[in-house]
Amino acid sequence: MSFKEQGTNAFKAKDYDTAIEMYTKAGEEAPTDHTIFGNRAAAYHQLGKYDEAFTDAEKCIEIKPDWSKGYQRKAMALQAQKKTEEAILFYEKGVEVDPANAQCQQMLDKAKAASAFPQGMPPGMGGMGGMPGGMPGGMPGGGGMGGPGGMFGMESMMAAMQNPKIQEYMKDPAFQQTIMAGMQNPQMLLMQMQSDPRVGEFVQAMMGASGMNMQMPGMGGMPGGMGGMGGADDAGPMAGGDPETDAMMEEARIEMEAERRAEATKKAAEAEAAKKAAENKGHGEGWGEAESKKNQGNEFYKRKDFPKAIELYSAAIETCPTEIIYHGNLAAVYIEQ
């Protein structure tokens, strides 16, 4: 097993120190393999060694500037060091290089949301806590509209943050505080909608992102019977595991599988080349080409296209005049035609 494979196995087992050791040895053997430095950057990141992760990410980009995960690793190291604005630039570069990199896009969205709340993301973003029953506007408690994909989930908020008007609103510290307070107290957020239309637009943007598209005429109140906005047990996306680590592990597994397939293809090609070399052994130069001509001649002979068969057998003899079988095949054509 290669050092790189050992590193990947250690990473998957969350033995990051060993992973770094193995990736370092792999990098010494293959200093131009960008994925080694990308993987080691991920391992450093998991140990909180963000400077080392940043350095490896830069090495990645230097070796292969069209690999989006190099920019993603660099952005992650920057964001971990609270350099969110710089991180956003490199997440954007990663998405630009590879628009199909969904993980980088998700991290970009999260970084933008974090940038909009410089004092920290509001608690309870996942499910907005438990909504009390009998709220103004006919919002009975119960039900659940939180969670990552719910109306007030992280995904909806990040999608709402893509709205240029919302981005402008977020530049106002007072509006930020209103939203942050409202995330902890949804009832207050709904009451604020009546005095600040911007809050209503924010809530509408989140609703639209969740696919609800609910109408709020005059921003005066939410439609009755909405069914609650997340129970007390809603955990929200921030209370789960570590999606970045899980994604890195899955990425490592995919890379390992790709390398195994590439190695298998390489070995198959080498075996085929060795087979042809063995067949050619003991024959004169150009024997392979002559054999090809002979085989084509055989096909035309079967079709009784004797002139074409004679042409190909003659070409084979011209290439390897000492091969008796070519002369025999040519004689057979002359006899039969």
C-alpha positions in Angstrom: 0.0 0.0 0.0 1.4 3.4 -1.0 2.1 6.1 1.5 -0.7 8.2 0.1 -3.2 5.3 0.6 -2.0 4.8 4.1 -2.5 8.6 4.7 -6.0 8.4 3.3 -6.9 5.4 5.5 -5.5 7.2 8.6 -7.6 10.3 7.7 -10.7 8.3 7.3 -10.0 6.8 10.8 -9.5 10.4 12.1 -5.9 9.6 12.9 -4.8 13.0 11.5 -1.2 12.9 12.9 -0.5 9.6 11.1 -2.3 10.9 8.0 0.1 13.9 7.9 3.1 11.7 8.4 2.1 9.4 5.5 1.1 12.3 3.2 4.5 13.9 4.0 6.3 10.7 2.9 4.1 10.5 -0.2 4.9 14.1 -1.0 8.6 13.3 -0.9 8.0 10.5 -3.5 5.7 12.5 -5.7 6.3 16.3 -5.1 4.1 17.2 -8.1 1.0 15.3 -7.0 -1.3 18.2 -5.9 -3.8 15.9 -4.2 -1.3 14.9 -1.6 -0.8 18.4 -0.4 -4.6 19.0 -0.6 -5.2 15.9 1.6 -2.5 17.0 4.0 -4.0 20.4 4.2 -7.3 18.8 5.2 -5.6 16.8 7.9 -3.8 19.9 9.3 -7.2 21.7 9.3 -8.7 19.0 11.4 -5.9 19.4 14.0 -6.4 23.2 14.0 -3.1 23.8 12.4 -4.4 26.4 10.0 -1.1 28.0 9.1 0.2 24.6 7.8 -3.1 24.0 6.1 -2.9 27.4 4.4 0.7 26.6 3.2 -0.2 23.2 1.8 -3.2 24.8 0.0 -1.0 27.4 -1.6 1.4 24.5 -2.7 -1.7 22.8 -4.2 -2.6 25.9 -6.2 0.9 26.4 -7.4 1.1 22.8 -8.7 -2.4 22.7 -10.3 -4.1 26.1 -10.5 -7.2 24.6 -12.2 -8.0 22.3 -9.2 -10.8 24.1 -7.3 -10.2 22.2 -4.1 -6.9 23.9 -3.6 -8.7 27.3 -3.4 -11.3 25.6 -1.2 -8.7 24.4 1.3 -7.1 27.9 1.3 -10.4 29.5 2.0 -11.2 27.1 4.8 -7.8 27.9 6.5 -8.5 31.6 6.2 -12.1 31.3 7.5 -10.9 29.3 10.5 -8.6 32.2 11.3 -11.6 34.6 11.2 -10.5 36.1 7.9 -13.9 35.6 6.4 -13.7 38.3 3.7 -10.5 36.8 2.3 -11.9 33.3 2.5 -14.9 34.4 0.4 -12.6 35.5 -2.4 -11.0 32.0 -2.5 -14.3 30.1 -2.2 -15.5 32.2 -5.2 -12.3 31.3 -7.1 -12.9 27.6 -6.4 -16.5 27.8 -7.7 -15.3 29.8 -10.7 -12.7 27.1 -11.5 -15.2 24.3 -11.0 -18.9 25.2 -10.8 -19.7 21.6 -10.1 -17.9 21.7 -6.8 -21.1 21.8 -4.6 -19.1 21.6 -1.4 -17.2 24.7 -2.2 -20.4 26.5 -3.1 -22.0 25.5 0.2 -19.0 26.8 2.1 -19.1 30.0 0.1 -22.7 30.5 1.1 -21.9 29.8 4.8 -19.0 32.3 4.7 -21.2 35.0 3.2 -23.8 34.4 5.9 -21.1 34.6 8.6 -19.9 37.8 7.0 -23.3 39.3 7.3 -23.3 38.6 11.0 -19.8 39.7 12.2 -20.9 39.4 15.8 -21.6 35.7 15.3 -24.4 33.6 13.8 -27.6 33.8 15.9 -28.3 30.8 18.1 -31.1 28.6 17.0 -30.7 29.2 13.3 -31.6 25.7 12.5 -35.1 25.7 13.9 -35.6 29.1 15.6 -36.4 27.4 18.9 -39.9 26.6 19.9 -42.7 28.8 18.7 -45.3 29.3 21.4 -48.9 28.5 20.5 -51.5 31.1 19.7 -49.1 33.7 18.3 -50.4 37.0 16.8 -51.6 36.5 13.3 -52.9 33.0 13.8 -49.6 31.1 14.2 -50.4 28.1 16.4 -47.4 26.3 17.9 -46.3 22.8 17.0 -45.2 21.5 13.7 -41.7 22.1 12.4 -40.4 24.5 9.9 -36.8 24.6 11.0 -34.0 22.3 10.1 -31.5 22.8 7.3 -34.1 22.9 4.6 -37.0 24.4 6.5 -38.5 27.9 6.0 -36.2 29.3 8.7 -33.3 26.9 8.3 -29.7 27.7 7.4 -30.2 26.9 3.7 -33.1 29.3 3.5 -31.2 32.0 5.2 -28.2 31.6 3.1 -30.3 31.7 -0.1 -32.0 34.9 1.2 -28.6 36.4 1.8 -28.0 36.2 -2.0 -30.6 38.8 -2.5 -28.8 42.1 -3.2 -31.4 44.1 -1.3 -30.9 41.9 1.8 -27.2 42.3 1.5 -27.6 46.0 1.6 -29.9 45.8 4.6 -27.3 43.8 6.4 -24.8 46.7 6.2 -27.0 48.4 8.8 -25.9 47.3 12.3 -29.3 48.1 13.7 -31.0 45.8 11.1 -28.4 43.1 11.9 -29.2 43.3 15.6 -32.9 43.0 14.8 -32.4 39.9 12.8 -30.1 38.3 15.3 -32.5 39.0 18.1 -35.4 37.8 16.0 -33.6 34.5 15.4 -33.7 33.9 19.1 -37.2 35.2 19.5 -39.3 34.5 16.4 -42.3 36.2 17.9 -40.4 39.5 18.2 -39.2 39.1 14.6 -42.8 38.9 13.4 -43.7 41.9 15.4 -40.8 43.8 13.9 -42.2 43.2 10.5 -45.0 45.6 11.1 -42.6 48.5 12.0 -39.7 47.7 9.6 -40.7 46.5 6.1 -37.1 45.3 5.6 -37.7 42.6 8.2 -40.7 41.5 6.2 -38.7 41.3 3.0 -36.1 39.3 4.8 -38.7 36.8 6.1 -40.3 36.7 2.6 -36.9 36.0 1.0 -36.4 33.0 3.4 -39.9 31.8 2.6 -39.3 32.0 -1.1 -36.0 30.1 -0.7 -37.8 27.3 1.1 -40.4 27.2 -1.7 -43.3 28.4 0.4 -43.9 31.7 -1.5 -46.4 32.9 1.1 -48.1 36.2 0.7 -48.0 38.7 3.5 -50.2 41.6 2.4 -49.1 44.9 4.0 -46.6 42.9 6.1 -49.3 43.1 8.8 -49.4 39.5 9.9 -48.7 36.0 8.9 -51.4 33.9 7.5 -53.3 31.8 10.0 -52.7 28.1 10.5 -49.1 28.3 9.5 -48.4 25.3 11.6 -45.4 26.4 13.7 -41.9 27.4 13.0 -39.9 24.6 14.5 -40.4 22.8 17.8 -38.2 22.9 20.8 -36.5 19.7 19.7 -35.4 21.0 16.3 -31.6 20.7 16.4 -30.8 22.9 13.4 -27.7 22.4 11.1 -25.3 23.8 13.7 -26.1 21.1 16.2 -25.3 18.1 14.1 -22.0 16.5 13.3 -19.1 17.9 11.3 -20.3 18.0 7.7 -16.9 19.4 6.5 -15.1 16.5 8.0 -17.6 14.0 6.6 -17.3 15.6 3.1 -13.5 15.5 3.3 -13.6 11.8 4.2 -15.9 11.1 1.3 -13.7 13.1 -1.0 -10.7 11.1 0.2 -12.5 7.8 -0.4 -13.4 8.9 -4.0 -9.9 10.0 -4.7 -8.6 6.6 -3.5 -11.0 4.7 -5.7 -10.1 6.9 -8.7 -6.4 6.1 -8.1 -7.1 2.4 -7.8 -8.9 2.4 -11.1 -6.1 4.4 -12.7 -3.6 1.9 -11.3 -5.6 -1.0 -12.6 -5.9 0.6 -16.1 -2.1 1.2 -16.1 -1.4 -2.4 -15.1 -3.7 -3.7 -17.8 -1.9 -1.5 -20.4 1.5 -2.8 -19.2 0.3 -6.4 -19.4 -1.0 -5.9 -22.9 2.3 -4.3 -23.9 4.2 -7.2 -22.3 2.1 -9.7 -24.2 2.8 -8.0 -27.5 6.5 -7.8 -26.7 6.4 -11.6 -26.0 4.7 -12.3 -29.3 7.2 -10.2 -31.2 10.1 -11.9 -29.5 12.1 -14.0 -32.0 10.6 -12.2 -35.0 12.2 -9.6 -37.2 11.6 -5.9 -37.0 8.2 -4.8 -38.2 6.7 -8.2 -37.4 3.7 -6.7 -35.6 2.8 -4.5 -38.7 3.3 -7.5 -40.9 0.9 -9.6 -38.8 -1.7 -6.9 -39.0 -1.4 -6.9 -42.8 -1.7 -10.7 -42.8 -4.8 -10.7 -40.6 -6.5 -8.1 -42.9 -5.5 -10.3 -45.8 -7.2 -13.2 -44.2 -10.5 -11.3 -43.9 -10.4 -10.4 -47.6 -9.5 -14.0 -48.4 -12.7 -15.2 -46.6 -14.8 -12.8 -48.6 -13.1 -14.1 -51.8 -11.8 -10.6 -52.5 -8.6 -12.2 -53.8 -6.9 -9.1 -55.4 -7.1 -7.3 -52.0 -5.9 -10.4 -50.2 -2.9 -10.6 -52.5 -2.1 -7.0 -52.0 -2.1 -7.3 -48.2 -0.2 -10.6 -48.1 2.4 -9.1 -50.4 2.7 -6.1 -48.1 3.3 -8.5 -45.1 6.0 -10.4 -47.1 7.7 -7.1 -48.0 7.8 -6.2 -44.3 9.0 -9.6 -43.1 10.2 -11.6 -46.1 11.4 -14.5 -43.9 8.0 -15.4 -42.5 7.0 -18.6 -44.4 3.3 -18.4 -43.4 2.9 -15.2 -45.4 4.2 -16.9 -48.5 1.9 -19.9 -47.9 -1.1 -17.6 -47.6 -0.2 -15.8 -50.8 0.3 -19.1 -52.7 -3.2 -20.3 -51.5 -4.8 -17.2 -53.0 -3.1 -17.8 -56.3 -4.3 -21.4 -56.4 -7.9 -20.6 -55.5 -8.5 -17.6 -57.7 
